[in-house]
């Protein structure tokens, strides 16, 4: 319990519930991961993963949570506390596998494959949300879309700047 209310661990972004008000705070978290992978910094990648895993403690809980988010979290809790089948274990392994693919893409300096992985992660997250949580998956759609647009835009901007300096 934190502040008299319970925090819920969320598969979505490994943090607190995906409140629309936290969008600005949460959206850039994958960016340092991509940056440190591009710089080939294992310590930076590890620090970013630690920051991502603990991000639920950084932001205050909303005073009035969105009912759609609460419905989604209930479905997510049911998923996490239900029977763990081989299919569920394999699906859960997509999280570390996708992070490894993202790190590898930027480690190898492949902007194209990095963007493909970033967008595939978002699409998989949204698809998972609708498949397992039904209509409450709508609670994730706008934050996921805005988050991936922010990530794509920043990655493309930084790549443009880096490549522009290399040509000078």
C-alpha positions as a Markdown table, in Angstrom:
| # | Residue | x | y | z |
|---|---|---|---|---|
| 1 | Unk | 0.0 | 0.0 | 0.0 |
| 2 | Unk | 1.3 | 3.4 | -0.9 |
| 3 | Unk | -0.5 | 6.5 | 0.5 |
| 4 | Unk | -3.4 | 4.3 | 1.6 |
| 5 | Unk | -4.2 | 3.0 | -1.8 |
| 6 | Unk | -2.7 | -0.1 | -3.5 |
| 7 | Unk | -0.4 | 0.1 | -6.5 |
| 8 | Unk | -1.0 | -2.4 | -9.2 |
| 9 | Unk | 1.8 | -3.9 | -11.3 |
| 10 | Unk | 0.9 | -3.5 | -14.9 |
| 11 | Unk | 2.3 | -5.4 | -17.9 |
| 12 | Unk | 1.7 | -2.3 | -19.8 |
| 13 | Unk | 4.9 | -0.3 | -19.5 |
| 14 | Unk | 5.9 | -2.2 | -16.4 |
| 15 | Unk | 4.5 | 0.5 | -14.2 |
| 16 | Unk | 1.5 | 2.1 | -12.7 |
| 17 | Unk | -1.8 | 2.0 | -14.5 |
| 18 | Unk | -1.7 | 3.7 | -17.9 |
| 19 | Unk | -3.5 | 6.9 | -17.0 |
| 20 | Unk | -3.8 | 9.4 | -19.8 |
| 21 | Unk | -2.4 | 12.1 | -17.5 |
| 22 | Unk | 0.9 | 10.1 | -17.1 |
| 23 | Unk | 1.3 | 9.8 | -20.9 |
| 24 | Unk | 3.8 | 12.6 | -21.1 |
| 25 | Unk | 5.8 | 11.1 | -18.3 |
| 26 | Unk | 5.7 | 7.5 | -19.5 |
| 27 | Unk | 6.0 | 7.9 | -23.3 |
| 28 | Unk | 9.8 | 8.8 | -23.4 |
| 29 | Unk | 10.9 | 5.9 | -21.2 |
| 30 | Unk | 12.0 | 3.6 | -24.1 |
| 31 | Unk | 14.0 | 6.5 | -25.6 |
| 32 | Unk | 17.0 | 6.2 | -23.2 |
| 33 | Unk | 17.0 | 2.4 | -23.8 |
| 34 | Unk | 17.3 | 3.0 | -27.6 |
| 35 | Unk | 20.0 | 5.7 | -27.0 |
| 36 | Unk | 22.1 | 3.5 | -24.7 |
| 37 | Unk | 21.8 | 0.6 | -27.1 |
| 38 | Unk | 22.9 | 2.9 | -29.9 |
| 39 | Unk | 25.9 | 4.0 | -27.8 |
| 40 | Unk | 26.6 | 0.3 | -26.9 |
| 41 | Unk | 26.4 | 1.0 | -23.2 |
| 42 | Unk | 25.4 | -2.1 | -21.2 |
| 43 | Unk | 25.3 | 0.0 | -18.0 |
| 44 | Unk | 23.0 | 2.5 | -19.6 |
| 45 | Unk | 20.7 | -0.2 | -20.8 |
| 46 | Unk | 20.6 | -1.8 | -17.4 |
| 47 | Unk | 20.0 | 1.5 | -15.7 |
| 48 | Unk | 17.1 | 2.2 | -18.1 |
| 49 | Unk | 15.5 | -1.2 | -17.4 |
| 50 | Unk | 15.8 | -0.5 | -13.7 |
| 51 | Unk | 14.2 | 2.9 | -14.1 |
| 52 | Unk | 11.4 | 1.3 | -16.2 |
| 53 | Unk | 10.7 | -1.4 | -13.7 |
| 54 | Unk | 10.5 | 1.1 | -10.8 |
| 55 | Unk | 8.6 | 3.8 | -12.6 |
| 56 | Unk | 5.4 | 2.9 | -10.8 |
| 57 | Unk | 6.9 | 4.5 | -7.7 |
| 58 | Unk | 7.8 | 7.8 | -9.4 |
| 59 | Unk | 4.3 | 9.1 | -10.2 |
| 60 | Unk | 1.5 | 9.7 | -7.8 |
| 61 | Unk | -1.6 | 7.7 | -8.2 |
| 62 | Unk | -4.5 | 9.6 | -9.8 |
| 63 | Unk | -7.1 | 10.8 | -7.4 |
| 64 | Unk | -9.9 | 9.7 | -9.7 |
| 65 | Unk | -8.7 | 6.7 | -11.8 |
| 66 | Unk | -10.3 | 6.3 | -15.3 |
| 67 | Unk | -13.0 | 3.6 | -15.0 |
| 68 | Unk | -11.8 | 2.1 | -18.3 |
| 69 | Unk | -8.3 | 1.8 | -16.8 |
| 70 | Unk | -9.7 | 0.1 | -13.7 |
| 71 | Unk | -11.6 | -2.3 | -15.9 |
| 72 | Unk | -8.5 | -3.0 | -17.9 |
| 73 | Unk | -6.4 | -3.6 | -14.7 |
| 74 | Unk | -9.0 | -6.0 | -13.4 |
| 75 | Unk | -8.7 | -8.0 | -16.7 |
| 76 | Unk | -5.0 | -7.8 | -16.5 |
| 77 | Unk | -5.0 | -9.0 | -12.8 |
| 78 | Unk | -7.3 | -11.9 | -13.8 |
| 79 | Unk | -4.8 | -12.8 | -16.6 |
| 80 | Unk | -1.8 | -12.6 | -14.3 |
| 81 | Unk | -3.4 | -14.6 | -11.5 |
| 82 | Unk | -5.0 | -17.2 | -13.7 |
| 83 | Unk | -3.4 | -20.5 | -14.7 |
| 84 | Unk | -0.1 | -20.2 | -16.4 |
| 85 | Unk | -0.2 | -22.4 | -19.5 |
| 86 | Unk | 2.7 | -22.9 | -21.9 |
| 87 | Unk | 1.0 | -20.4 | -24.3 |
| 88 | Unk | 0.9 | -17.8 | -21.5 |
| 89 | Unk | 4.6 | -18.4 | -20.6 |
| 90 | Unk | 5.6 | -18.1 | -24.3 |
| 91 | Unk | 3.5 | -14.9 | -24.7 |
| 92 | Unk | 5.2 | -13.4 | -21.6 |
| 93 | Unk | 8.6 | -14.2 | -23.0 |
| 94 | Unk | 7.8 | -11.8 | -25.9 |
| 95 | Unk | 8.6 | -8.9 | -23.4 |
| 96 | Unk | 12.3 | -9.7 | -22.9 |
| 97 | Unk | 12.6 | -11.0 | -26.5 |
| 98 | Unk | 11.2 | -7.7 | -27.9 |
| 99 | Unk | 13.5 | -5.7 | -25.6 |
| 100 | Unk | 16.5 | -7.7 | -26.8 |
| 101 | Unk | 15.5 | -7.2 | -30.4 |
| 102 | Unk | 15.1 | -3.5 | -29.8 |
| 103 | Unk | 18.6 | -3.3 | -28.2 |
| 104 | Unk | 20.1 | -5.3 | -30.9 |
| 105 | Unk | 18.6 | -3.2 | -33.7 |
| 106 | Unk | 20.0 | 0.0 | -32.2 |
| 107 | Unk | 23.3 | -1.7 | -31.1 |
| 108 | Unk | 23.8 | -2.6 | -34.8 |
| 109 | Unk | 22.9 | 1.0 | -35.7 |
| 110 | Unk | 19.8 | -0.1 | -37.7 |
| 111 | Unk | 17.3 | 2.8 | -37.6 |
| 112 | Unk | 14.9 | 0.9 | -39.9 |
| 113 | Unk | 14.8 | -2.2 | -37.8 |
| 114 | Unk | 14.7 | -0.2 | -34.6 |
| 115 | Unk | 11.6 | 1.6 | -35.7 |
| 116 | Unk | 10.1 | -1.7 | -36.9 |
| 117 | Unk | 10.6 | -3.2 | -33.4 |
| 118 | Unk | 9.3 | -0.1 | -31.6 |
| 119 | Unk | 6.1 | -0.1 | -33.7 |
| 120 | Unk | 5.8 | -3.9 | -33.4 |
| 121 | Unk | 6.0 | -3.7 | -29.6 |
| 122 | Unk | 3.2 | -1.1 | -29.6 |
| 123 | Unk | 1.0 | -3.1 | -32.0 |
| 124 | Unk | 1.6 | -6.3 | -29.9 |
| 125 | Unk | 0.7 | -4.4 | -26.7 |
| 126 | Unk | -2.5 | -3.1 | -28.2 |
| 127 | Unk | -3.5 | -6.4 | -29.8 |
| 128 | Unk | -2.8 | -8.2 | -26.4 |
| 129 | Unk | -5.0 | -5.6 | -24.6 |
| 130 | Unk | -8.0 | -6.1 | -26.9 |
| 131 | Unk | -7.6 | -9.9 | -27.0 |
| 132 | Unk | -7.3 | -10.5 | -23.3 |
| 133 | Unk | -9.1 | -7.4 | -21.9 |
| 134 | Unk | -11.9 | -7.0 | -24.5 |
| 135 | Unk | -13.3 | -3.5 | -24.8 |
| 136 | Unk | -11.3 | -2.2 | -21.8 |
| 137 | Unk | -8.3 | -2.4 | -24.2 |
| 138 | Unk | -9.5 | 1.0 | -25.5 |
| 139 | Unk | -8.0 | 2.5 | -22.4 |
| 140 | Unk | -4.6 | 1.7 | -23.8 |
| 141 | Unk | -5.1 | 2.7 | -27.4 |
| 142 | Unk | -4.6 | 6.5 | -27.3 |
| 143 | Unk | -1.6 | 6.4 | -24.9 |
| 144 | Unk | 0.0 | 3.6 | -26.9 |
| 145 | Unk | -0.5 | 5.5 | -30.2 |
| 146 | Unk | 0.7 | 8.8 | -28.9 |
| 147 | Unk | 3.7 | 7.1 | -27.1 |
| 148 | Unk | 4.8 | 5.4 | -30.3 |
| 149 | Unk | 4.4 | 8.6 | -32.3 |
| 150 | Unk | 6.6 | 10.5 | -29.8 |
| 151 | Unk | 9.2 | 7.7 | -29.8 |
| 152 | Unk | 9.3 | 7.5 | -33.6 |
| 153 | Unk | 9.5 | 11.3 | -34.0 |
| 154 | Unk | 12.3 | 11.6 | -31.4 |
| 155 | Unk | 14.3 | 8.7 | -32.9 |
| 156 | Unk | 13.9 | 10.1 | -36.4 |
| 157 | Unk | 14.8 | 13.6 | -35.3 |
| 158 | Unk | 17.9 | 12.4 | -33.4 |
| 159 | Unk | 19.0 | 10.2 | -36.4 |
| 160 | Unk | 18.6 | 13.2 | -38.7 |
| 161 | Unk | 20.7 | 15.3 | -36.5 |
| 162 | Unk | 23.4 | 12.7 | -36.0 |
| 163 | Unk | 23.6 | 12.0 | -39.8 |
| 164 | Unk | 23.6 | 15.7 | -40.5 |
| 165 | Unk | 26.6 | 16.2 | -38.3 |
| 166 | Unk | 28.4 | 13.2 | -39.8 |
| 167 | Unk | 28.0 | 14.7 | -43.3 |
| 168 | Unk | 29.4 | 18.1 | -42.2 |
